Structure formats: C-alpha cells, structure tokens
Amino acid sequence: MHTLISSFALLAALGLFACSSTAPADENRKQRAAAAAAIAVQSVEPYRVDNWYGTWTGLRPEYPLHNADGEVIVVRGKEAKVGSSTFTFTIEAMGTAELVQSHDDGRIAAFSGTWQGRMEPGTNVLTAIVCDLTANSTGAYRQYALMVDDRRQAVMCHGTSTEPPFEVEFSAP
C-alpha cells in the first residue's frame, strides 16, 4: 500500500510539473503561430517606378580592371582601377536618352541615343529602361540598363559585366 501511495504521489507531482512546463511552451507556440500568421497576411508590394521620364543620377564607384581570365590587373604592384564617375541619365518620353558621365578626374563624356522599355510579363508595368548610347565626341557605343531591384527597393544601373551595378535616383522630371 505504501508503494501505491508513493506511486500516486510521484504521478501527481510529475503531472503538475508536466502541466506547468507545457503551459509556457504552448503559450510560446501560440505566440509564434500568431506572429507567423501576421507576417503571412502582410503582402510585400514590389518596388515600382511611377515615372521613368526625367533625370536619373548615380555614382558608379571605383572598381578594379580585370583581364580576360577575370583576374585583377596589377601594374607595378598596384591594382589597375577605373575611377568613380557620376552618371546623369535623361530619359525622354519620345524614346530618346542622354547620358553625361562626369569622371572623378574632371573629364566629362556626353552620350546620346535611344531607349527601350522592358515590361513585367503579362502587364503594362515598365521594370527597366535599356539605353543604347553613342559618345557624342568619339562615336563609341555603350549600353546601360536602368532596372528595378525589388530586393534593394531601388533602381540600379547595369553596364558591362565588368562594371559594378550602382543605384540611381530620380532627381527631376
């Protein structure tokens, strides 16, 4: 009989302990489920540009030159670098575009040409402007794409594969 009473006492103690330790766990589970449900209800709106027409400006940072194998070019023990430049794009409604590239060493290059828009599939929403440009002084050809980046919530400028993309901001209509 003594072992039966001890067994019941042990079971009762374990039952109380189990109930007290699962109550906070259940509460935590319920709180986590409620938080997850709240996050699921909040829809993330894709980043949109309402007006592409106007002036877009950005700073392309300095970057190292690479050879054909993708290795950084070193001259006299130093990396060969392309200096930073400020890019000012003017996107006009009639399909024309201009670019003024102001180099950090004071040189300025002017380009003009056309642009084409890229639409989000199945919609009429422009997600990118691709500019085909020619240097006004030398005739050199350049292509730049101003593209919406949902993750960064910004418009990024993409040039050649060796140039780092950089953010551009709408500065004037």
C-alpha positions in Angstrom: 0.0 0.0 0.0 2.9 2.3 0.9 4.4 1.9 -2.6 0.9 2.5 -4.2 0.6 5.9 -2.3 4.2 6.8 -3.2 3.5 5.9 -6.8 0.3 8.1 -6.8 2.3 11.0 -5.2 5.0 10.6 -7.8 2.5 10.6 -10.6 0.7 13.6 -9.2 4.0 15.5 -8.9 5.0 14.6 -12.4 1.6 15.6 -13.7 1.8 19.0 -12.0 5.3 19.5 -13.3 4.3 18.5 -16.8 1.4 20.8 -16.8 3.4 23.7 -15.5 6.2 23.2 -18.0 4.0 22.8 -21.1 1.8 25.8 -20.4 4.6 28.3 -21.3 5.6 26.1 -24.3 2.0 26.1 -25.5 1.9 29.9 -25.0 5.1 30.4 -26.9 3.8 28.2 -29.7 0.6 30.1 -29.9 2.5 33.5 -30.0 4.9 32.2 -32.7 1.9 31.0 -34.8 0.1 34.3 -34.4 3.3 36.2 -35.4 3.8 33.9 -38.4 0.1 34.5 -39.4 0.6 38.2 -39.2 3.7 38.1 -41.4 1.9 35.9 -43.9 -1.0 38.4 -44.1 1.3 41.3 -44.8 2.0 41.2 -48.6 5.2 42.7 -49.8 4.5 45.1 -52.6 7.0 45.0 -55.4 9.1 48.2 -55.8 7.6 50.3 -58.7 8.7 53.3 -60.6 5.7 55.6 -61.4 7.6 57.8 -63.9 10.7 56.9 -65.8 10.8 60.1 -67.8 13.2 62.7 -66.4 16.7 62.7 -64.9 18.3 59.8 -63.0 21.6 60.3 -61.2 24.0 57.9 -59.6 27.6 57.4 -58.6 29.4 54.4 -60.0 32.2 53.5 -57.5 35.8 52.9 -58.4 36.5 49.3 -59.4 39.5 47.2 -60.4 40.2 46.3 -64.0 40.2 42.5 -64.9 41.9 40.6 -67.6 40.2 38.1 -69.9 40.5 35.4 -67.3 38.7 37.6 -64.7 41.9 38.3 -62.7 42.6 41.7 -61.3 45.2 43.5 -63.4 48.2 44.6 -61.4 50.7 47.3 -62.6 53.9 48.0 -60.7 52.4 46.2 -57.6 49.1 48.2 -57.7 45.7 47.2 -58.9 44.7 49.0 -62.1 41.4 50.8 -61.3 38.7 52.6 -63.1 37.9 55.8 -61.1 34.5 56.6 -59.9 32.0 58.5 -62.1 28.7 60.3 -61.7 26.2 59.2 -64.3 23.3 61.5 -65.2 20.7 59.9 -67.5 17.9 61.9 -69.1 15.1 59.7 -70.3 12.7 61.5 -72.7 9.2 60.5 -73.5 9.8 60.1 -77.2 12.3 57.2 -76.8 15.4 59.3 -76.7 18.0 59.3 -74.0 21.1 61.2 -73.0 23.9 60.5 -70.6 26.5 62.8 -69.1 29.4 60.8 -67.4 31.5 63.0 -65.1 34.7 61.2 -64.1 36.4 61.8 -60.8 39.5 63.2 -62.6 37.4 66.0 -64.2 36.8 64.5 -67.6 33.2 64.7 -68.9 31.7 62.4 -71.6 28.4 63.0 -73.3 26.3 60.3 -74.9 23.0 60.3 -76.8 20.8 57.7 -78.2 17.6 55.8 -77.7 15.9 53.7 -75.0 13.5 50.8 -75.0 11.4 49.7 -72.1 11.1 46.2 -70.7 7.7 45.3 -69.3 6.8 43.0 -66.4 5.4 39.8 -68.1 1.6 39.9 -68.5 1.3 43.6 -67.5 1.9 47.1 -68.8 4.4 47.9 -66.0 7.8 49.1 -67.0 10.5 47.4 -65.0 13.6 48.6 -66.9 14.8 51.1 -69.4 17.6 49.9 -71.7 19.6 52.8 -73.2 21.6 52.4 -76.4 24.0 55.3 -76.5 26.8 56.7 -78.7 29.5 59.1 -77.4 29.0 62.5 -79.0 32.8 63.0 -79.4 34.1 59.6 -80.4 31.2 57.6 -81.6 31.9 54.8 -79.0 28.9 52.7 -78.3 27.6 52.0 -74.7 24.6 50.2 -73.4 23.2 50.8 -69.9 20.1 49.3 -68.3 18.2 51.1 -65.5 16.4 48.3 -63.7 14.0 47.9 -60.8 15.6 45.9 -57.9 12.8 44.7 -55.6 15.2 43.4 -53.0 17.0 46.7 -52.7 13.9 48.8 -53.3 15.8 50.9 -55.7 16.6 51.4 -59.4 20.0 50.0 -60.3 22.2 50.9 -63.3 23.8 47.9 -65.1 26.6 48.4 -67.7 29.1 45.9 -68.9 29.7 42.7 -67.0 33.0 44.2 -65.6 31.3 47.3 -64.2 29.7 47.1 -60.8 26.0 47.9 -60.8 25.1 51.0 -58.9 22.0 52.8 -57.6 20.5 55.7 -59.5 17.8 58.1 -58.1 15.2 60.1 -59.9 16.2 63.7 -59.5 14.0 65.7 -61.8 11.0 65.3 -64.2 
